[in-house]
Amino acid sequence: MIFVTGGTGFLGAHLLTELVKQPEPVLALKRVASSTLNTEKLFTYKFGKEGKSLFQKINWVEGDIMDLWSLSEAMKGANVVYHCAAEVDLRDDRPDPIIITAEKGTANLVDAALAQGIEKFCHVSSVAALGKPAEGDITEENFEDFSFENSPYAIGKHLAEQQVWRAQAEGLTVVVVSPSIILGAWGNLSNGSISMFTFIDKMSKYYTGGIMGFVDVFDVVNIMIKLMESGPYNERFIANSENLDFQDFFTAIAKGLNKPLPKTKLSNFTLKVFQKLNNTFSKQKISSTMVEHATEVHKFSPKKVQDAINYTFIPVRETIAATAKFYLNERGR
């Protein structure tokens, strides 16, 4: 039996759409207050009329990764775990809840997995948990180069992954997948990477000077499943299709949304002034992490996973075009 955390979120929901095609029963953890509505909508989007019956194949169990007892109860009968639950939050004004939830929640999950005798455990980390080399692309080997002068989200992801490697040393067989920015369809247009489509829909004429890695959500899910089925185990793998500068990235989104193309580059100084003004007058805060991501160069190498499982990534522009089509449909356009 397969046990999944984060099934009400973007990546976990997409993972569930693939796992229900397999013969093994699927358990999906949800908090009492969490809604499965967006997950159900995703099933309908991907499978049409068949979506409802496929969604009903999921056995939802209530629990919380911060509650070890509830995890142990929810996990009973499972032999494989996919850990997708995470608070993707780039704000830096409330670091403690972000860091503690990531580290303690993952510690609880791997402890429950060890106690239950789980055979294989897939942990979704992030390229944010890696450090930057002095030169060249960021690889899986840069974990030890991580600086704690970093965002709360990155620190939480790094500490969470340390818990996984601690459990691996205690006998748990693990796979760690570290995605870059994951793109794809999701019903909450103000949450996650699809919120960038909402931003470009409103302000398409501007771009920033940074470079970032991007990957299709299907690639991440497919890599997770392939690695869990056949290994290599007890290793970390970056999932990154392409590194794009933000002008190219925003241009592709603008084209998909039939919006004016970005022509005006926002300087670092302009972004920081805008950040200060926005944070003075708006409840939607812009963090220093958001500004840093938009202006700095981050390039990630996918070579390890490409070689390990002979994997070919979906081109990012194809992903953007498909996501833009989904976005417009959600907006009734």
KETORLO-654298 format. One line per 4 residues: their letters; for each residue x, y, z of C-alpha. Coordinates in pm, 1 decimal. Last residue first. Layout:
<rs>
a = X/Y/Z | ...
</rs>
This chain:
<rs>
rgre = -1134.2/3314.5/-2136.1 | -1331.1/3181.9/-1839.5 | -1052.2/3254.1/-1593.1 | -1005.7/2881.4/-1532.5
nlyf = -989.3/2830.2/-1910.5 | -726.9/3103.2/-1936.7 | -518.0/2934.3/-1665.9 | -541.4/2591.5/-1829.2
kata = -423.7/2734.4/-2162.7 | -142.1/2917.5/-1983.1 | -40.0/2590.4/-1816.5 | -21.2/2413.8/-2153.4
aite = 185.7/2694.2/-2309.1 | 414.9/2714.7/-2006.4 | 475.7/2339.4/-2008.9 | 560.1/2343.3/-2378.9
rvpi = 795.5/2636.6/-2317.0 | 965.3/2439.4/-2040.0 | 1063.3/2152.2/-2269.2 | 947.7/1817.2/-2119.1
ftyn = 1247.4/1637.8/-1971.3 | 1417.5/1325.6/-2110.3 | 1528.7/1062.5/-1857.2 | 1777.4/781.0/-1908.5
iadq = 1719.3/662.0/-1550.4 | 2056.5/738.1/-1388.8 | 2203.1/950.0/-1670.1 | 1918.1/1200.9/-1684.8
vkkp = 1895.1/1191.0/-1304.8 | 2258.4/1293.2/-1265.0 | 2262.7/1541.6/-1553.7 | 1985.6/1768.6/-1423.0
sfkh = 2228.2/2057.3/-1353.5 | 2086.9/2368.1/-1186.8 | 2146.8/2735.1/-1267.2 | 2056.7/3011.5/-1020.8
veta = 2144.5/3368.8/-1120.9 | 2012.1/3650.0/-902.3 | 1737.1/3907.8/-964.1 | 1396.8/3745.9/-920.2
hevm = 1505.3/3495.3/-658.1 | 1664.6/3774.0/-454.2 | 1351.2/3989.6/-469.4 | 1133.7/3698.8/-355.2
tssi = 1379.1/3615.5/-76.7 | 1378.4/3978.6/40.2 | 1008.0/3932.5/100.7 | 713.5/4097.0/-73.3
kqks = 418.8/4131.4/164.2 | 54.0/4094.2/63.6 | -105.3/4310.8/337.0 | -21.7/4621.0/135.4
ftnn = 72.2/4982.0/225.5 | 415.7/4967.8/384.5 | 515.6/4632.4/236.1 | 435.3/4757.5/-113.0
lkqf = 637.5/5075.0/-70.9 | 940.4/4887.1/62.4 | 920.2/4615.2/-204.0 | 875.1/4874.0/-481.0
vklt = 1190.4/5051.5/-363.2 | 1371.9/4717.1/-353.0 | 1249.8/4626.3/-700.7 | 1356.7/4962.1/-842.6
fnsl = 1705.3/4925.0/-691.7 | 1743.3/4573.0/-830.2 | 1649.7/4704.5/-1173.9 | 1316.2/4624.4/-1338.3
ktkp = 1364.0/4551.4/-1707.1 | 1101.1/4695.8/-1937.0 | 1007.8/4506.9/-2254.3 | 779.7/4225.9/-2136.3
lpkn = 546.0/4111.6/-2416.2 | 192.2/4247.7/-2430.7 | -60.5/3977.3/-2330.7 | -206.7/3688.7/-2529.9
lgka = -193.3/3461.1/-2221.1 | 41.6/3208.9/-2381.7 | 250.1/3487.0/-2532.1 | 275.4/3657.5/-2191.8
iatf = 383.5/3328.4/-2031.8 | 659.0/3275.4/-2290.8 | 774.1/3635.7/-2248.7 | 783.5/3596.4/-1868.7
fdqf = 1019.7/3298.9/-1899.4 | 1236.5/3458.5/-2166.4 | 1268.7/3780.2/-1962.2 | 1315.8/3575.9/-1646.6
dlne = 1628.0/3402.6/-1769.1 | 1574.0/3034.0/-1820.6 | 1742.9/2725.1/-1674.5 | 1584.2/2413.3/-1817.0
snai = 1425.8/2080.9/-1719.5 | 1523.1/2054.0/-1355.0 | 1470.9/1758.8/-1121.7 | 1782.3/1731.8/-903.3
fren = 1847.8/1382.6/-765.8 | 1965.9/1283.6/-416.3 | 2078.9/928.6/-334.2 | 1982.2/645.8/-99.8
ypgs = 1832.4/440.8/-382.0 | 1921.2/414.3/-751.8 | 1645.6/316.4/-785.1 | 1402.0/78.8/-960.2
emlk = 1043.5/150.7/-859.3 | 1106.0/445.3/-629.0 | 1328.6/608.9/-889.3 | 1065.4/568.9/-1160.8
imin = 785.4/701.5/-936.7 | 975.4/1010.7/-825.7 | 1100.5/1084.1/-1177.6 | 747.1/1063.2/-1317.5
vvdf = 611.3/1297.0/-1049.3 | 885.0/1555.4/-1108.1 | 849.8/1531.4/-1485.4 | 470.2/1563.5/-1460.8
vdvf = 513.1/1883.1/-1256.2 | 708.8/2036.6/-1544.2 | 1045.4/2184.2/-1445.8 | 1200.9/2529.0/-1410.1
gmig = 1547.1/2658.2/-1315.6 | 1611.0/3027.4/-1252.3 | 1793.7/3321.8/-1408.3 | 1757.1/3677.6/-1277.4
gtyy = 1722.1/4014.9/-1447.1 | 1360.7/4103.5/-1384.6 | 1072.7/4154.2/-1626.9 | 801.0/4409.1/-1695.2
ksmk = 530.8/4454.8/-1959.1 | 312.7/4162.9/-1845.7 | 170.7/4320.5/-1532.1 | -183.0/4186.1/-1469.3
dift = -180.6/3856.2/-1659.4 | 190.6/3834.8/-1578.5 | 105.3/3826.5/-1207.7 | -172.6/3568.1/-1248.8
fmsi = 66.0/3353.7/-1454.0 | 319.4/3388.8/-1172.3 | 44.3/3265.9/-936.1 | 69.9/2936.0/-1125.1
sgns = 396.7/2877.0/-936.7 | 225.9/2835.4/-600.5 | -96.7/2995.6/-481.7 | -308.6/3271.9/-632.9
lngw = -450.4/3061.8/-916.4 | -578.2/2788.6/-682.7 | -695.6/2533.9/-940.7 | -353.1/2400.5/-1035.9
agli = -204.6/2321.4/-1375.7 | 172.3/2298.5/-1412.5 | 512.3/2439.9/-1326.4 | 759.6/2328.4/-1058.2
isps = 1039.0/2572.6/-970.8 | 1351.6/2354.6/-921.4 | 1293.6/2003.7/-795.4 | 1507.6/1811.9/-544.7
vvvv = 1414.7/1442.5/-534.9 | 1540.9/1231.6/-243.3 | 1500.9/853.4/-259.7 | 1521.9/659.0/64.3
tlge = 1574.5/313.1/214.6 | 1540.5/352.8/593.0 | 1811.9/180.3/798.3 | 1923.7/421.3/1070.4
aqar = 2162.7/599.8/832.3 | 1864.1/653.3/603.5 | 1676.2/803.9/897.4 | 1954.4/1060.7/948.6
wvqq = 1952.2/1125.1/573.4 | 1581.1/1200.7/593.2 | 1628.3/1427.8/894.3 | 1896.7/1621.0/704.1
ealh = 1640.8/1669.4/428.2 | 1410.1/1845.8/669.8 | 1697.3/2069.8/783.4 | 1768.0/2177.1/424.9
kgia = 1399.9/2229.8/342.1 | 1347.3/2439.5/654.4 | 1656.2/2647.7/580.9 | 1537.4/2706.3/223.0
ypsn = 1188.5/2810.7/336.2 | 1329.9/3033.6/610.9 | 1541.7/3213.8/349.0 | 1921.2/3198.5/364.2
efsf = 2216.9/3299.6/575.1 | 2214.2/2933.6/677.9 | 2448.2/2871.0/386.1 | 2441.4/2539.3/201.6
defn = 2775.8/2416.0/67.0 | 2713.7/2070.2/215.4 | 2422.0/2016.6/-21.2 | 2636.8/2116.5/-320.9
eeti = 2693.8/1759.7/-441.0 | 2347.1/1737.1/-595.8 | 2455.9/1994.8/-853.7 | 2447.5/2375.0/-891.6
dgea = 2590.4/2486.3/-1223.8 | 2940.4/2628.2/-1261.0 | 3147.0/2850.1/-1035.0 | 3200.2/2916.3/-664.3
pkgl = 2936.9/2652.7/-592.8 | 2594.4/2747.9/-459.8 | 2431.0/2564.0/-171.5 | 2141.9/2320.5/-187.5
aavs = 1817.2/2315.3/13.9 | 1658.0/2563.2/-230.3 | 1699.3/2295.0/-499.0 | 1409.3/2135.5/-317.9
svhc = 1323.1/1826.5/-111.9 | 1053.6/1578.5/-202.5 | 1123.7/1269.8/7.8 | 1056.4/922.7/-127.8
fkei = 1058.5/639.9/131.5 | 1097.1/270.3/55.8 | 1032.6/-46.1/261.6 | 845.0/105.9/555.8
gqal = 912.4/-96.4/873.0 | 638.5/78.1/1072.6 | 880.1/216.5/1333.7 | 1118.6/342.7/1065.2
aadv = 832.2/506.0/875.5 | 698.5/668.0/1194.3 | 1044.8/810.6/1264.1 | 1067.8/925.8/901.6
lnat = 734.8/1107.6/932.9 | 804.4/1264.9/1270.9 | 1140.9/1399.1/1153.2 | 973.6/1534.6/839.4
gkea = 717.1/1725.5/1045.0 | 987.1/1847.2/1285.0 | 1209.9/1988.1/1009.9 | 950.9/2139.6/775.7
tiii = 708.2/2256.2/1044.8 | 990.2/2404.7/1254.3 | 1138.4/2600.7/962.8 | 813.4/2753.1/837.6
pdpr = 672.7/2817.9/1185.6 | 1000.0/2986.3/1298.0 | 1063.9/3213.2/998.3 | 767.9/3454.6/1018.3
ddrl = 875.1/3772.7/834.8 | 1082.0/3592.5/570.3 | 814.0/3519.4/312.7 | 897.2/3261.9/46.7
dvea = 633.4/3013.3/164.1 | 594.1/2667.8/14.9 | 461.9/2484.8/321.1 | 542.8/2125.0/251.3
achy = 373.9/1785.7/222.3 | 518.7/1577.5/-63.2 | 644.7/1273.9/132.9 | 588.8/962.1/-76.3
vvna = 581.8/649.7/142.8 | 589.3/277.7/51.0 | 496.5/-19.7/273.0 | 159.7/97.9/402.7
gkma = -62.5/-108.5/632.2 | -65.0/145.5/914.1 | 42.1/492.3/795.6 | -258.0/678.6/938.2
esls = -206.1/539.0/1289.2 | 165.9/616.8/1293.2 | 101.2/962.4/1152.8 | -163.6/1036.7/1416.7
wldm = 82.0/936.5/1689.8 | 363.9/1152.2/1547.9 | 154.4/1470.1/1537.9 | 330.8/1747.5/1343.1
idge = 277.0/1551.1/1020.5 | -95.5/1578.3/1084.3 | -367.1/1316.9/1051.5 | -684.4/1227.2/870.9
vwni = -690.3/942.2/620.2 | -811.3/973.9/261.2 | -833.0/644.5/69.4 | -790.6/742.7/-294.8
kqfl = -985.2/527.9/-543.2 | -1262.1/789.8/-531.9 | -1046.2/1022.4/-739.4 | -1041.5/762.4/-1017.6
skge = -1422.5/744.7/-1016.0 | -1453.0/1123.4/-1030.9 | -1189.8/1165.8/-1300.7 | -1349.5/924.9/-1548.4
kgfk = -1573.0/1203.4/-1678.4 | -1270.0/1413.7/-1772.5 | -937.7/1251.8/-1685.9 | -687.6/1537.1/-1641.3
ytfl = -919.9/1828.7/-1562.9 | -1156.5/1609.7/-1359.0 | -864.8/1473.9/-1154.5 | -735.3/1829.6/-1104.2
ketn = -1076.7/1941.0/-978.6 | -1067.8/1658.6/-720.6 | -728.5/1777.3/-599.7 | -853.0/2135.4/-582.0
ltss = -1152.2/2026.3/-370.2 | -961.1/1802.9/-125.4 | -998.0/2055.7/154.7 | -782.8/2066.5/467.1
avrk = -931.3/2137.9/811.7 | -896.8/1781.9/942.2 | -546.7/1750.5/800.5 | -502.0/1518.6/506.3
lalv = -295.3/1205.9/449.1 | -344.7/1004.2/131.1 | -361.1/623.1/131.3 | -330.9/456.9/-209.5
pepq = -413.2/94.1/-290.4 | -163.2/-77.8/-524.3 | -284.8/-160.6/-877.7 | -134.6/149.9/-1041.1
kvle = -340.4/413.2/-1222.8 | -425.7/571.9/-887.4 | -54.3/655.6/-849.1 | -51.2/888.5/-1149.7
tllh = -330.3/1126.5/-1047.5 | -202.6/1099.6/-688.0 | 133.0/1248.9/-789.1 | -46.6/1548.3/-940.4
aglf = -228.0/1600.2/-609.2 | 97.5/1572.9/-412.1 | 264.4/1833.4/-632.0 | -9.7/2097.4/-597.8
gtgg = -140.3/2038.9/-246.8 | -427.7/1831.3/-108.2 | -219.8/1514.8/-143.0 | 61.8/1658.8/69.2
tvfi = 153.0/1326.4/230.9 | 120.6/999.3/40.3 | 109.2/637.1/164.6 | 123.5/350.9/-87.1
m = 0.0/0.0/0.0
</rs>
